């Protein structure tokens, strides 16, 4: 069980001190005694065993297998009172003389086959977004746990009376297992929330009368034991512990209704109850509008437009399995859609680029509710939609990208669906393109009604799988090639009134403002970001993962659109995708620097608020992504 173990103090000899200390034979018995027909040692004189308060008159709960197992665990853990019991037992277990033996191998033995260079298997269905943390693990982008040669700490049975808020323990963010059992603690500081990677926490056999709500931030917890304390209630914030398998409560004067819930339905039932009944916290302050210092003295009459992007998290992907920390009512589409709509209307951007919009939702909700506010939109689903039968009930749930624009300011001249796999098949230097999959981009060619300014607006959702960084690069490279072709095509289109000298004429596509936006499922340190930002990527970049893509992996690749991320002017946000296992920026608004400048961007979420949030979605943020928005000024001359 223990790969490596630390102790909470100076380790003594390994003679008789590591064994179990004899326990008194007096005291009340656990309910487990009657179940198993045996009398176990108790801790009378060390810690009182509290039964449930009888005055609440709660009918007895049926004994479930879960509760039976918990009582067995309870009685086994009561014996671990000696100092550093687990650490000593682990050290003894790993004292194996066989480790010093020299292994003699047959030099003529057949060598085992080499490990295949094929990609690891991944689910066939598209993942809902880049990184949600489900109970059943699947490959995904993850924030790495801090490295350490050991990840378990045993401070049990050493008579600790106080853990100060400034303790060095809270800096050990690499810990996976922490044992503070059988001490004299009367409280736990909220700083325990800093140990975000904990999977096992044992605080049994102390003098605790309450538990800090901040334990709810430890969303990777699988076992939490507070046997034999004086706990009467459980903070509703524990409802975010969606991976918790065992909540050890026996030996506490716990609220009878809560205890009955665990006894009859198990830990996960109680956690779901706490999650869905937890009071909604105070909403955060409005996100600030941030202006680059170089843009403070702009001409107020300069032409501008705003772009709003949002991966809204599709309805069929917003499940309790993937987002078990989110209240069920806040995960429901009927709730989330209204919060999404309110956020869109609050910012009232000229252009909206939405990802993970389902086929049925586009006309039934978004068009219906955005048209009265002056928006017109276009939509394209993922390519599997065309291959599905019209009678297939899942057809209407296929997600895609939707682009909206204010129709009183802009007109749509052309709209193109850029299918990455189709483009890859057409390339003779691509030997294999099965992995390119059914991703696409929606590219709209728009013109401003009063000034004639043209805009190329691309909206995309790039491959999510973390083991397919090469595919992400290929998809974006194919998109950039098509955007350039479409911009050149757009420049050649005649102006709507040749006799109007105020309407701009474009000699080529590089003179037209270009926006490439969406969910790129790639962090700023990735090869994808480097390619878009610098305009080139080396043939030997590690994100190619050893796969071959013709000239791109032989000589490298480049583009001349001169793109920059809109948020580079203030620094990329710390995260645009927030889940318990991943908090990084993956959504971007890229713009052509020769034709556009950034006037301002929508800033970050309040940091004090985020310190108390385990992940999104939540009642205030309806998706696991946050929206981005930027205002651009059109640079003269436009010709």
Rosetta blueprint (number, residue, H / E / L):
1 X L
2 X L
3 X L
4 X L
5 X L
6 X E
7 X E
8 X L
9 X L
10 X L
11 X L
12 X L
13 X L
14 X L
15 X L
16 X H
17 X H
18 X H
19 X L
20 X L
21 X L
22 X L
23 X L
24 X L
25 X L
26 X L
27 X L
28 X L
29 X L
30 X L
31 X H
32 X H
33 X H
34 X H
35 X H
36 X H
37 X L
38 X L
39 X L
40 X L
41 X L
42 X L
43 X L
44 X L
45 X L
46 X L
47 X L
48 X L
49 X L
50 X L
51 X L
52 X L
53 X L
54 X H
55 X H
56 X H
57 X L
58 X L
59 X L
60 X L
61 X L
62 X L
63 X L
64 X L
65 X H
66 X H
67 X H
68 X H
69 X H
70 X H
71 X H
72 X H
73 X H
74 X H
75 X H
76 X H
77 X H
78 X L
79 X L
80 X L
81 X L
82 X L
83 X L
84 X L
85 X H
86 X H
87 X H
88 X H
89 X H
90 X H
91 X H
92 X H
93 X H
94 X L
95 X L
96 X L
97 X H
98 X H
99 X H
100 X H
101 X L
102 X L
103 X L
104 X L
105 X L
106 X L
107 X L
108 X L
109 X L
110 X L
111 X L
112 X L
113 X L
114 X L
115 X L
116 X L
117 X L
118 X L
119 X L
120 X L
121 X L
122 X L
123 X L
124 X L
125 X L
126 X L
127 X L
128 X L
129 X L
130 X L
131 X L
132 X L
133 X L
134 X L
135 X L
136 X L
137 X L
138 X L
139 X L
140 X L
141 X L
142 X L
143 X L
144 X L
145 X L
146 X L
147 X L
148 X L
149 X L
150 X L
151 X L
152 X E
153 X E
154 X E
155 X L
156 X L
157 X L
158 X L
159 X L
160 X L
161 X L
162 X L
163 X L
164 X L
165 X L
166 X L
167 X L
168 X H
169 X H
170 X H
171 X H
172 X L
173 X L
174 X L
175 X L
176 X L
177 X E
178 X E
179 X E
180 X L
181 X L
182 X L
183 X L
184 X L
185 X L
186 X L
187 X L
188 X L
189 X L
190 X H
191 X H
192 X H
193 X H
194 X H
195 X L
196 X L
197 X L
198 X L
199 X L
200 X E
201 X E
202 X E
203 X L
204 X L
205 X L
206 X L
207 X L
208 X L
209 X L
210 X L
211 X L
212 X L
213 X H
214 X H
215 X H
216 X H
217 X H
218 X L
219 X L
220 X L
221 X L
222 X L
223 X E
224 X E
225 X E
226 X L
227 X L
228 X L
229 X L
230 X L
231 X L
232 X L
233 X L
234 X L
235 X L
236 X H
237 X H
238 X H
239 X H
240 X H
241 X L
242 X L
243 X L
244 X L
245 X L
246 X E
247 X E
248 X E
249 X L
250 X L
251 X L
252 X L
253 X L
254 X L
255 X L
256 X H
257 X H
258 X H
259 X H
260 X H
261 X H
262 X H
263 X H
264 X H
265 X H
266 X L
267 X H
268 X H
269 X H
270 X H
271 X H
272 X H
273 X H
274 X H
275 X H
276 X H
277 X H
278 X L
279 X L
280 X L
281 X L
282 X L
283 X L
284 X L
285 X L
286 X L
287 X L
288 X L
289 X E
290 X E
291 X L
292 X L
293 X H
294 X H
295 X H
296 X L
297 X L
298 X L
299 X L
300 X L
301 X L
302 X L
303 X L
304 X E
305 X E
306 X E
307 X E
308 X E
309 X E
310 X E
311 X E
312 X L
313 X L
314 X L
315 X H
316 X H
317 X H
318 X L
319 X L
320 X L
321 X L
322 X L
323 X L
324 X L
325 X L
326 X L
327 X L
328 X H
329 X H
330 X H
331 X H
332 X L
333 X H
334 X H
335 X H
336 X H
337 X H
338 X H
339 X H
340 X H
341 X H
342 X H
343 X H
344 X H
345 X H
346 X H
347 X H
348 X L
349 X L
350 X L
351 X E
352 X E
353 X E
354 X E
355 X E
356 X E
357 X E
358 X E
359 X H
360 X H
361 X H
362 X H
363 X H
364 X H
365 X H
366 X H
367 X H
368 X H
369 X H
370 X H
371 X H
372 X H
373 X H
374 X L
375 X E
376 X E
377 X E
378 X E
379 X E
380 X E
381 X E
382 X L
383 X L
384 X H
385 X H
386 X H
387 X H
388 X L
389 X L
390 X L
391 X L
392 X L
393 X L
394 X L
395 X H
396 X H
397 X H
398 X L
399 X E
400 X E
401 X E
402 X E
403 X E
404 X E
405 X E
406 X E
407 X L
408 X L
409 X L
410 X E
411 X E
412 X E
413 X E
414 X E
415 X E
416 X E
417 X E
418 X E
419 X E
420 X H
421 X H
422 X H
423 X H
424 X H
425 X H
426 X H
427 X L
428 X L
429 X L
430 X L
431 X L
432 X L
433 X L
434 X H
435 X H
436 X H
437 X L
438 X L
439 X L
440 X E
441 X E
442 X E
443 X E
444 X E
445 X E
446 X E
447 X E
448 X E
449 X L
450 X L
451 X L
452 X L
453 X L
454 X E
455 X E
456 X E
457 X E
458 X E
459 X E
460 X E
461 X E
462 X L
463 X L
464 X L
465 X L
466 X L
467 X L
468 X L
469 X H
470 X H
471 X H
472 X H
473 X H
474 X H
475 X H
476 X H
477 X H
478 X H
479 X H
480 X H
481 X H
482 X H
483 X H
484 X H
485 X H
486 X H
487 X H
488 X H
489 X H
490 X H
491 X H
492 X H
493 X L
494 X L
495 X L
496 X L
497 X L
498 X L
499 X L
500 X L
501 X L
502 X L
503 X L
504 X L
505 X L
506 X L
507 X L
508 X L
509 X H
510 X H
511 X H
512 X L
513 X E
514 X E
515 X E
516 X E
517 X E
518 X E
519 X E
520 X L
521 X L
522 X L
523 X L
524 X L
525 X L
526 X L
527 X H
528 X H
529 X H
530 X H
531 X H
532 X H
533 X H
534 X H
535 X L
536 X E
537 X E
538 X L
539 X L
540 X L
541 X L
542 X H
543 X H
544 X H
545 X L
546 X L
547 X L
548 X L
549 X L
550 X L
551 X H
552 X H
553 X H
554 X H
555 X H
556 X L
557 X E
558 X E
559 X L
560 X L
561 X L
562 X L
563 X E
564 X E
565 X E
566 X H
567 X H
568 X H
569 X H
570 X L
571 X L
572 X L
573 X L
574 X L
575 X L
576 X L
577 X E
578 X E
579 X E
580 X L
581 X L
582 X E
583 X E
584 X E
585 X L
586 X L
587 X E
588 X E
589 X E
590 X E
591 X E
592 X E
593 X L
594 X L
595 X L
596 X E
597 X E
598 X E
599 X E
600 X E
601 X E
602 X E
603 X L
604 X L
605 X L
606 X L
607 X H
608 X H
609 X H
610 X H
611 X L
612 X L
613 X L
614 X L
615 X L
616 X L
617 X L
618 X L
619 X L
620 X L
621 X L
622 X L
623 X L
624 X L
625 X E
626 X L
627 X L
628 X E
629 X E
630 X E
631 X E
632 X E
633 X E
634 X E
635 X L
636 X L
637 X L
638 X L
639 X L
